[in-house]
Amino acid sequence: MNTTELDEAAVLEALRQVMDPELGCNIVDLGLLYSVAITGSKVTVMMTLTTPGCPMHESISWGVKNALLGLEHVEDVEVGLVWDPPWNPAMMTESGRKATGVGSF
């Protein structure tokens, strides 16, 4: 039995597997995550998308749930989409900027 405790680092590592297919970069490095809360075996993610009309909304939300449900100790995932504050390229990590070709801010 693995006794590794679920923590934010493990959640973020799992979410780095979720790609925005239009930009070819993961949602963590794009800066789309606003918060991660772990309560027992439930993970709640508050996030945004690059644009409110993003056609990949359902696909990315499904990817988040699927990635997190694959973690040991996770039995429930809630994904909340928010639009405030609005996403902007300055929220990207350096890795995200390199992956998408966006310059530094």
C-alpha positions as CSV (number, residue, x, y, z in Angstrom):
1,M,0.0,0.0,0.0
2,N,1.3,3.4,-0.9
3,T,1.0,5.9,1.9
4,T,2.0,8.9,-0.1
5,E,-0.2,11.8,1.0
6,L,-2.1,13.8,-1.6
7,D,-0.7,17.4,-1.7
8,E,-0.8,20.4,-4.0
9,A,2.5,19.5,-5.7
10,A,1.1,16.1,-6.7
11,V,-2.1,17.7,-8.0
12,L,-0.1,20.3,-10.1
13,E,2.1,17.6,-11.5
14,A,-1.0,15.6,-12.6
15,L,-2.5,18.8,-14.1
16,R,0.7,19.4,-16.2
17,Q,-0.6,16.4,-18.3
18,V,-3.7,18.4,-19.3
19,M,-3.0,20.3,-22.5
20,D,-4.7,23.1,-24.2
21,P,-4.8,21.5,-27.6
22,E,-5.0,24.9,-29.4
23,L,-1.9,26.3,-27.8
24,G,0.0,23.1,-27.3
25,C,0.9,23.8,-23.7
26,N,-0.4,22.5,-20.3
27,I,-2.9,24.3,-18.2
28,V,-0.4,24.9,-15.3
29,D,2.2,26.6,-17.4
30,L,-0.5,28.6,-19.3
31,G,-1.5,30.1,-15.9
32,L,-5.1,28.9,-16.1
33,L,-5.2,27.6,-12.5
34,Y,-6.4,30.0,-9.8
35,S,-6.7,27.7,-6.9
36,V,-6.5,24.0,-5.8
37,A,-8.2,22.8,-2.6
38,I,-7.8,19.4,-1.2
39,T,-10.4,18.2,1.4
40,G,-10.0,14.6,2.3
41,S,-10.4,12.7,-1.0
42,K,-11.9,15.6,-2.9
43,V,-10.0,18.0,-5.0
44,T,-11.6,21.3,-6.1
45,V,-9.9,23.3,-8.9
46,M,-10.8,26.8,-9.7
47,M,-9.5,27.8,-13.1
48,T,-10.1,29.9,-16.2
49,L,-9.6,29.5,-19.9
50,T,-7.8,31.8,-22.3
51,T,-11.1,33.2,-23.6
52,P,-14.7,32.9,-22.3
53,G,-15.8,31.4,-25.6
54,C,-13.1,28.8,-25.7
55,P,-14.5,25.8,-27.7
56,M,-12.2,23.4,-25.7
57,H,-14.1,24.1,-22.4
58,E,-15.6,20.7,-22.0
59,S,-12.5,18.8,-23.2
60,I,-10.2,20.7,-20.8
61,S,-12.5,20.2,-17.8
62,W,-12.8,16.5,-18.6
63,G,-9.0,16.3,-18.8
64,V,-8.7,18.0,-15.4
65,K,-11.1,15.5,-13.8
66,N,-9.6,12.5,-15.5
67,A,-6.0,13.5,-14.5
68,L,-7.0,14.0,-10.9
69,L,-9.1,10.9,-10.6
70,G,-6.1,9.0,-11.7
71,L,-4.2,10.0,-8.5
72,E,-4.2,7.8,-5.5
73,H,-6.5,9.0,-2.7
74,V,-8.7,11.1,-5.1
75,E,-12.3,10.0,-5.2
76,D,-14.1,13.2,-6.2
77,V,-13.1,16.2,-8.4
78,E,-14.9,19.5,-8.8
79,V,-13.8,21.9,-11.5
80,G,-15.0,25.5,-11.3
81,L,-14.6,27.9,-14.2
82,V,-14.3,31.6,-13.4
83,W,-13.7,34.5,-15.7
84,D,-12.5,37.1,-13.1
85,P,-9.8,37.9,-13.1
86,P,-9.6,37.4,-16.8
87,W,-6.6,35.4,-18.1
88,N,-3.8,37.2,-19.8
89,P,-0.4,36.0,-21.1
90,A,1.5,37.5,-18.2
91,M,0.0,34.7,-16.0
92,M,2.0,32.1,-17.9
93,T,5.2,30.5,-16.5
94,E,8.5,30.9,-18.3
95,S,8.0,27.3,-19.6
96,G,4.6,28.2,-20.9
97,R,6.0,31.3,-22.7
98,K,8.7,29.2,-24.3
99,A,6.3,26.4,-25.3
100,T,3.9,28.9,-27.0
101,G,6.5,31.4,-28.3
102,V,5.1,34.3,-26.2
103,G,7.7,36.8,-25.0
104,S,8.5,37.7,-21.4
105,F,6.4,40.2,-19.4
